[in-house]
């Protein structure tokens, strides 16, 4: 899609081309939304049997539509996202180089990746070249320098900063340093946490058409035939899961905030 060089003279083609500096950000956000819709559809329609729940009849159609839209988006946008992710990994590797000779050798590769990823990455590549006193290519000359103040404000942004506490605590999981997986972790943990708290206080299960019953996970896991209780209701497994998801969610906060 974005990496094809054929000239598209349609309105949407020109619109997409005009957003060249934001392609990676757009594709990342669309990928997250697509995966979220797909996961929600599968969990709601098949995991929670939402399609057969009369009290949720009003959102069944939307869930089906969301699941199919999410599946299509994941199928088409997913490969593009991983293509851009590969370019970002290449650029990240180049930005970590200390050898001037090695930077010179991979300069063209780095410039191409930076231009594809957008202005912020172009500025980073430009700073690297200037650090090693390497002439900056004409494609990077017009890129804006990112001040340390801006970097600091970005570092405080929970959603946009993949350098999280949990990524430092679990250095073996390099994927958590990627913005896509960082955001997916925030979405999954926050949705799970809200669902668990809502189930405990207001209830998510229905009996006789009234959705005001808490699903007791302790009794459900134990295999008991009756595991519905009138909300609010607390059980040990739910408490453990709420604490667990709260800890994971809080661990996605920016690591730099710990130093301030």
C-alpha positions as CSV (number, residue, x, y, z in Angstrom):
1,X,0.0,0.0,0.0
2,X,2.2,2.8,1.3
3,X,5.4,1.3,-0.1
4,X,4.3,1.1,-3.7
5,X,5.6,3.8,-6.0
6,X,2.9,3.7,-8.7
7,X,1.3,7.1,-9.3
8,X,-2.3,7.2,-8.0
9,X,-4.1,10.2,-9.3
10,X,-7.3,9.5,-7.4
11,X,-8.5,11.8,-4.6
12,X,-7.7,9.2,-1.9
13,X,-4.3,8.5,-3.5
14,X,-3.4,12.2,-3.4
15,X,-4.7,12.5,0.2
16,X,-2.6,9.5,1.3
17,X,0.5,10.8,-0.5
18,X,0.1,14.2,1.2
19,X,0.3,12.5,4.6
20,X,3.6,10.7,3.8
21,X,5.3,11.9,7.0
22,X,2.5,10.4,9.1
23,X,2.2,7.0,7.2
24,X,3.8,5.0,10.0
25,X,1.7,6.6,12.7
26,X,-1.5,6.2,10.7
27,X,-0.8,2.6,9.9
28,X,0.1,1.8,13.5
29,X,-3.1,3.4,14.8
30,X,-5.3,1.6,12.2
31,X,-3.6,-1.7,13.0
32,X,-4.3,-1.3,16.7
33,X,-7.9,-0.4,16.0
34,X,-8.3,-3.4,13.6
35,X,-6.9,-5.9,16.1
36,X,-9.0,-4.4,18.9
37,X,-12.2,-4.8,16.8
38,X,-11.3,-8.3,15.8
39,X,-10.4,-9.4,19.3
40,X,-13.6,-7.8,20.7
41,X,-15.8,-9.5,18.2
42,X,-14.3,-12.9,18.8
43,X,-14.4,-12.6,22.6
44,X,-17.9,-11.1,22.7
45,X,-19.6,-13.3,20.1
46,X,-17.9,-16.6,20.8
47,X,-16.2,-16.3,24.2
48,X,-19.0,-14.6,26.0
49,X,-21.8,-16.0,23.8
50,X,-23.0,-12.5,23.3
51,X,-24.9,-13.5,20.1
52,X,-27.3,-15.6,22.1
53,X,-27.8,-13.1,24.9
54,X,-31.2,-11.3,24.5
55,X,-30.0,-8.4,26.7
56,X,-27.2,-7.6,24.3
57,X,-29.1,-7.9,21.1
58,X,-28.6,-4.2,20.3
59,X,-24.8,-4.5,20.0
60,X,-24.6,-8.0,18.3
61,X,-24.9,-6.5,14.8
62,X,-22.3,-3.9,15.6
63,X,-20.0,-6.5,17.0
64,X,-20.3,-8.7,13.9
65,X,-19.6,-5.6,11.7
66,X,-16.6,-4.6,13.9
67,X,-15.2,-8.1,13.8
68,X,-15.3,-8.3,10.0
69,X,-13.9,-4.8,9.6
70,X,-11.2,-5.6,12.1
71,X,-10.4,-8.9,10.2
72,X,-10.2,-7.0,6.9
73,X,-8.1,-4.2,8.4
74,X,-5.7,-6.7,10.1
75,X,-5.3,-8.7,6.9
76,X,-4.5,-5.7,4.7
77,X,-2.9,-3.3,7.1
78,X,-1.0,-5.9,9.1
79,X,1.7,-6.6,6.5
80,X,2.2,-2.9,5.9
81,X,2.6,-2.3,9.6
82,X,5.3,-5.0,9.9
83,X,7.0,-3.6,6.8
84,X,7.2,-0.2,8.5
85,X,8.2,-1.9,11.8
86,X,11.1,-3.6,10.0
87,X,12.2,-0.2,8.7
88,X,12.0,1.3,12.2
89,X,14.1,-1.5,13.6
90,X,16.7,-0.9,10.9
91,X,16.8,2.8,11.7
92,X,17.0,2.1,15.5
93,X,20.0,-0.2,14.9
94,X,21.7,2.5,12.8
95,X,21.0,5.2,15.4
96,X,22.9,3.1,18.0
97,X,26.1,2.9,15.9
98,X,29.2,4.6,17.3
99,X,31.5,4.0,14.4
100,X,31.6,6.7,11.8
101,X,32.7,4.3,9.2
102,X,29.7,2.0,9.9
103,X,27.3,5.0,9.9
104,X,28.7,6.0,6.4
105,X,28.2,2.4,5.2
106,X,24.6,2.3,6.3
107,X,23.8,6.0,5.6
108,X,21.6,5.4,2.6
109,X,19.7,2.7,4.2
110,X,19.1,4.8,7.3
111,X,18.0,7.9,5.3
112,X,15.5,5.8,3.3
113,X,14.0,4.4,6.4
114,X,13.9,7.8,8.2
115,X,12.2,9.4,5.2
116,X,9.6,6.6,5.1
117,X,8.9,6.8,8.9
118,X,8.4,10.6,9.0
119,X,9.8,13.9,10.3
120,X,10.7,12.8,13.8
121,X,12.8,9.9,12.5
122,X,14.3,12.1,9.8
123,X,15.5,14.5,12.5
124,X,17.0,11.7,14.5
125,X,18.9,10.5,11.4
126,X,20.0,14.0,10.7
127,X,21.3,14.4,14.2
128,X,23.3,11.2,13.9
129,X,25.0,12.4,10.7
130,X,25.8,15.8,12.2
131,X,27.2,14.1,15.3
132,X,29.7,12.2,13.1
133,X,30.3,15.2,10.8
134,X,28.8,13.5,7.8
135,X,27.2,15.6,5.1
136,X,23.4,15.6,5.4
137,X,21.5,14.5,2.3
138,X,19.2,17.0,0.7
139,X,16.2,14.9,1.7
140,X,17.0,15.4,5.4
141,X,18.1,19.1,5.2
142,X,14.6,20.4,5.6
143,X,13.7,18.1,8.6
144,X,13.1,20.0,11.8
145,X,15.4,19.5,14.8
146,X,13.6,18.1,17.8
147,X,14.5,20.0,20.9
148,X,15.2,18.3,24.2
149,X,12.2,20.0,25.7
150,X,9.9,18.4,23.2
151,X,11.6,15.1,23.8
152,X,11.0,15.5,27.5
153,X,7.3,16.2,27.0
154,X,7.0,13.2,24.8
155,X,8.7,11.1,27.4
156,X,6.0,12.0,29.8
157,X,3.2,10.9,27.5
158,X,2.0,7.5,28.6
159,X,0.5,6.5,25.3
160,X,3.3,7.5,23.0
161,X,6.3,6.5,25.1
162,X,7.2,2.8,24.5
163,X,10.2,3.1,27.0
164,X,8.0,1.9,29.8
165,X,8.8,0.6,33.3
166,X,7.7,-3.0,32.3
167,X,10.0,-2.9,29.2
168,X,12.9,-2.2,31.6
169,X,11.8,-4.8,34.1
170,X,11.5,-7.4,31.4
171,X,14.4,-6.7,29.1
172,X,14.0,-10.0,27.3
173,X,10.7,-8.9,25.8
174,X,12.0,-6.5,23.2
175,X,8.6,-6.2,21.6
176,X,7.4,-4.1,24.5
177,X,9.8,-1.4,23.2
178,X,7.7,-1.2,20.0
179,X,4.9,1.4,20.1
180,X,2.3,-0.9,18.6
181,X,2.8,-3.6,21.3
182,X,3.1,-1.0,24.0
183,X,-0.3,0.4,23.1
184,X,-1.8,-3.0,22.7
185,X,-0.7,-3.9,26.2
186,X,-2.3,-0.7,27.5
187,X,-5.5,-1.4,25.7
188,X,-5.7,-5.1,26.8
189,X,-4.8,-4.4,30.4
190,X,-7.1,-1.4,30.7
191,X,-10.1,-3.2,29.1
192,X,-9.5,-6.3,31.2
193,X,-9.3,-4.2,34.4
194,X,-12.4,-2.3,33.6
195,X,-14.3,-5.5,32.8
196,X,-13.2,-7.2,36.0
197,X,-14.1,-4.2,38.2
198,X,-17.4,-3.8,36.4
199,X,-18.2,-7.5,36.9
200,X,-17.4,-7.1,40.6
201,X,-19.5,-4.0,41.2
202,X,-22.3,-4.0,38.7
203,X,-22.2,-7.5,37.2
204,X,-21.8,-8.7,33.6
205,X,-23.9,-11.9,33.7
206,X,-27.6,-12.1,33.2
207,X,-30.3,-14.4,34.6
208,X,-33.9,-14.0,33.5
209,X,-33.0,-11.0,31.2
210,X,-31.5,-8.9,34.0
211,X,-27.8,-8.3,33.7
212,X,-27.0,-7.5,37.3
213,X,-25.2,-10.7,38.4
214,X,-21.5,-11.0,39.1
215,X,-19.7,-13.9,37.5
216,X,-17.8,-15.6,40.4
217,X,-14.6,-16.7,38.7
218,X,-13.4,-18.7,41.8
219,X,-16.6,-20.9,41.6
220,X,-16.4,-21.0,37.8
221,X,-12.9,-22.3,37.8
222,X,-13.8,-24.8,40.6
223,X,-16.4,-26.3,38.3
224,X,-19.4,-25.5,40.4
225,X,-22.7,-25.5,38.5
226,X,-23.9,-22.2,40.1
227,X,-21.4,-19.3,39.9
228,X,-23.7,-16.2,39.6
229,X,-24.2,-13.8,42.5
230,X,-26.2,-10.6,42.8
231,X,-23.8,-7.7,42.3
232,X,-21.8,-6.4,44.0
233,X,-19.9,-9.6,44.8
234,X,-16.2,-10.2,45.5
235,X,-14.3,-13.5,45.0
236,X,-10.6,-14.3,45.5
237,X,-9.7,-15.0,41.8
238,X,-11.3,-11.7,40.7
239,X,-9.4,-9.8,43.3
240,X,-6.1,-11.4,42.2
241,X,-6.8,-10.6,38.6
242,X,-7.7,-7.0,39.4
243,X,-4.5,-6.5,41.3
244,X,-2.5,-8.3,38.5
245,X,-4.0,-6.1,35.7
246,X,-3.6,-3.0,37.8
247,X,0.1,-3.8,38.3
248,X,0.7,-4.5,34.6
249,X,-1.2,-1.4,33.5
250,X,0.7,0.8,36.0
251,X,3.9,-0.7,34.7
252,X,3.3,0.6,31.2
253,X,3.9,4.2,32.5
254,X,7.0,6.0,31.1
255,X,10.3,4.8,32.6
256,X,11.8,8.3,32.6
257,X,9.1,9.5,35.0
258,X,10.8,7.5,37.7
259,X,13.9,9.6,37.4
260,X,12.2,13.0,37.8
